[in-house]
Amino acid sequence: MIFLDLVGTITDPESERGALIQMAREIKRRFHLPESPGDIWEEIEDYRRPYMESRDAKYIPIRYLIASGTAVLLEKHGMSMDLGDTEWVKELYVSAHERFSALSGNALRGLEVMRDISEHLGVISDADDDYLKRVLKALGIHEFFDSITSSEEAGVCKPNPKIFETAMEKAGMPENAYYVGDSERRDIEGAVNVGMTAVLVSGKDVRGSSAYHIAHDLYDAAVWISNRKDYKGT
């Protein structure tokens, strides 16, 4: 069994940044804000940061944080958001990622190998439910996966063991499960703590990681897993 992180592992982190800037550009246009899209996003990010840092204990959907951060920004300019504006911002967060998210280098090759060698291939992501499903479909890879587990479903974010356990329950609680991600704390430590064999995807020289292997990209991770003597495809 193999489980994967989404942002930064399957998708290119730069495309994530591009989607957020495009979202800020649309917010600027709708509300006629004087700040640049970059500055708009930084203010929203400043608002949501403390909530994001504690989401492993208490889950708050990201789309709600984006909408609340936008409302705080508008208050500085003497404006307020009505229900229609709030729903528009929440939808914008998802649709911007549908349009601008892109696969990381060699991700498709890696997914093809993993699909061939794995009885169960799943995603475990800190994303909201709707975001996760719609972005995977927009990328054309939704059908690769047997299970999709979001933080919204689990009620917590990585590295909380509950989200990993929720995903593994869908696969029948396998004894031999691999997890591939790009964050040492959220992905690697979280996976190792529930007994998974963790693979870190990083283009940098990493030292002191708890991962069993450091992979350059998803394809490298797939090849490494396929060559493991203890890997039986289950």
C-alpha positions in Angstrom: 0.0 0.0 0.0 1.3 3.5 -0.9 -0.1 6.8 0.3 1.0 10.2 -1.0 0.9 13.8 0.1 -0.5 16.3 -2.5 1.0 19.8 -2.4 4.7 19.8 -2.9 4.8 16.1 -3.5 2.4 15.5 -6.4 2.0 19.2 -7.3 4.6 21.8 -8.0 4.8 24.2 -5.0 5.4 27.1 -7.3 2.1 26.4 -9.0 0.5 26.6 -5.5 2.0 30.0 -5.1 0.7 31.0 -8.5 -2.8 29.9 -7.7 -2.8 32.0 -4.5 -1.5 35.1 -6.3 -4.2 34.7 -8.9 -6.8 34.4 -6.2 -5.5 37.6 -4.6 -5.6 39.3 -8.1 -9.3 38.4 -8.3 -10.0 39.7 -4.8 -8.2 43.0 -5.7 -10.4 43.3 -8.8 -13.7 42.5 -7.1 -13.2 44.9 -4.2 -11.1 47.5 -5.9 -8.3 47.2 -3.4 -5.1 49.4 -3.7 -2.6 46.7 -2.6 -0.8 44.5 -5.0 -1.9 40.9 -5.4 1.3 39.9 -3.5 0.6 42.2 -0.6 -3.0 41.1 -0.5 -2.0 37.4 -0.2 0.6 38.2 2.5 -2.1 39.9 4.6 -4.4 37.0 4.2 -1.5 34.6 5.0 -0.6 36.6 8.1 -4.2 36.2 9.3 -4.4 32.5 8.7 -0.9 31.5 9.9 -1.7 31.0 13.6 -4.7 28.8 12.8 -2.7 26.8 10.2 0.0 26.1 12.8 -2.5 24.5 15.2 -4.6 22.6 12.7 -3.1 19.2 13.8 -5.2 19.7 17.0 -8.2 21.5 15.7 -9.2 21.6 12.0 -10.5 24.7 10.4 -11.2 24.5 6.7 -8.8 26.6 4.7 -11.5 28.1 2.6 -13.0 29.6 5.8 -9.7 31.0 6.8 -9.2 32.6 3.4 -12.7 34.2 3.6 -12.1 35.4 7.1 -8.7 36.8 6.2 -10.2 38.7 3.3 -12.9 40.1 5.5 -10.3 41.4 7.9 -8.4 43.0 5.0 -11.6 44.7 3.7 -12.3 46.1 7.2 -9.1 48.1 7.0 -10.6 49.9 4.0 -14.0 50.4 5.6 -15.7 47.6 3.7 -17.5 44.5 4.7 -18.4 41.2 3.1 -21.9 39.9 2.7 -22.8 36.2 2.4 -22.5 36.3 -1.3 -19.0 37.8 -1.1 -18.0 35.1 1.5 -19.2 32.3 -0.7 -17.4 33.8 -3.7 -14.1 33.9 -1.9 -14.4 30.3 -0.7 -15.2 29.1 -4.2 -12.4 31.3 -5.7 -9.9 29.5 -3.4 -10.8 26.2 -5.0 -11.3 27.3 -8.6 -8.0 29.2 -8.7 -6.2 26.0 -7.7 -8.2 24.0 -10.3 -6.9 26.4 -13.0 -3.3 26.9 -11.8 -2.1 23.8 -9.9 0.4 21.8 -11.9 2.1 18.4 -11.5 5.6 18.5 -10.1 8.5 17.2 -12.3 8.2 13.4 -13.0 5.1 13.2 -10.9 3.1 11.5 -13.6 5.8 8.9 -14.2 6.0 8.2 -10.5 2.2 7.8 -10.3 2.2 5.4 -13.2 4.8 3.2 -11.5 3.1 3.3 -8.1 -0.3 2.4 -9.7 1.3 -0.6 -11.3 3.0 -1.9 -8.2 0.5 -1.0 -5.5 -2.7 -2.8 -4.6 -4.0 0.3 -2.9 -2.8 3.9 -3.8 -4.1 6.7 -1.7 -3.8 10.4 -1.0 -3.5 11.9 2.5 -3.8 15.7 2.4 -4.2 18.6 4.7 -6.5 20.2 2.1 -10.2 20.8 2.3 -12.5 18.0 0.8 -13.7 20.0 -2.2 -10.3 21.4 -3.0 -8.7 17.9 -2.9 -11.2 16.2 -5.2 -11.5 19.0 -7.7 -7.8 19.6 -8.0 -7.1 15.9 -8.5 -9.7 15.9 -11.3 -8.3 19.0 -12.9 -4.9 17.5 -13.0 -6.3 14.4 -14.6 -5.1 12.0 -11.9 -8.2 11.4 -9.8 -8.6 7.9 -11.2 -5.1 6.8 -10.1 -6.3 6.6 -6.5 -8.2 4.0 -4.5 -8.8 6.4 -1.6 -8.6 10.1 -0.9 -8.4 11.3 2.7 -8.6 15.0 3.6 -8.1 16.8 6.8 -11.7 18.0 6.6 -12.8 14.3 6.7 -10.5 13.3 9.5 -11.1 16.5 11.5 -7.4 17.0 12.0 -4.2 17.7 10.0 -0.9 16.0 9.8 1.1 15.0 11.8 -1.9 14.0 14.0 -2.1 10.2 13.8 -5.8 10.2 13.2 -5.6 11.3 9.6 -3.1 8.6 8.8 -5.2 6.0 10.6 -8.3 7.2 8.8 -6.6 6.6 5.5 -5.2 3.2 6.4 -8.7 2.0 7.6 -9.8 2.5 4.0 -7.1 0.2 2.9 -7.9 -2.5 5.5 -5.2 -1.4 8.0 -2.2 -2.8 6.1 0.9 -4.0 8.1 3.2 -2.8 5.3 2.4 0.8 4.2 4.5 3.4 2.5 4.0 7.1 2.7 5.6 9.8 0.5 5.6 13.5 1.4 7.7 16.7 1.3 7.4 17.9 4.9 9.6 16.5 7.7 7.2 17.4 10.5 3.8 16.9 8.9 4.5 14.0 6.5 7.6 12.1 7.7 7.2 12.3 11.5 3.5 11.8 11.2 3.9 8.7 9.1 6.7 7.2 11.1 4.7 7.6 14.3 2.0 5.3 13.0 4.4 2.7 11.7 4.6 3.6 8.0 7.7 3.5 5.9 8.2 7.2 5.1 9.9 8.6 2.0 10.8 12.3 1.9 10.7 14.1 -1.5 13.2 16.9 -1.5 15.4 18.6 -4.1 17.8 19.7 -1.3 20.5 18.0 0.6 18.7 16.8 3.7 20.3 15.8 6.9 18.8 14.4 10.1 15.6 13.3 8.5 13.5 10.4 10.0 12.7 9.3 6.5 13.8 5.8 5.3 14.8 7.4 2.0 15.3 10.9 0.5 13.9 11.0 -3.1 14.5 13.7 -5.7 11.0 13.4 -7.0 8.0 11.2 -7.0 9.4 8.9 -9.7 12.6 8.4 -7.7 10.4 7.5 -4.7 8.4 5.0 -6.8 11.5 3.3 -8.1 13.0 3.0 -4.6 9.8 1.5 -3.2 9.5 -1.0 -6.1 13.0 -2.2 -5.4 12.5 -2.7 -1.7 12.8 -6.4 -0.8 10.0 -6.0 1.8 7.6 -4.4 -0.6 5.0 -6.8 -1.8 2.6 -4.4 -3.5 0.2 -4.6 -0.5 
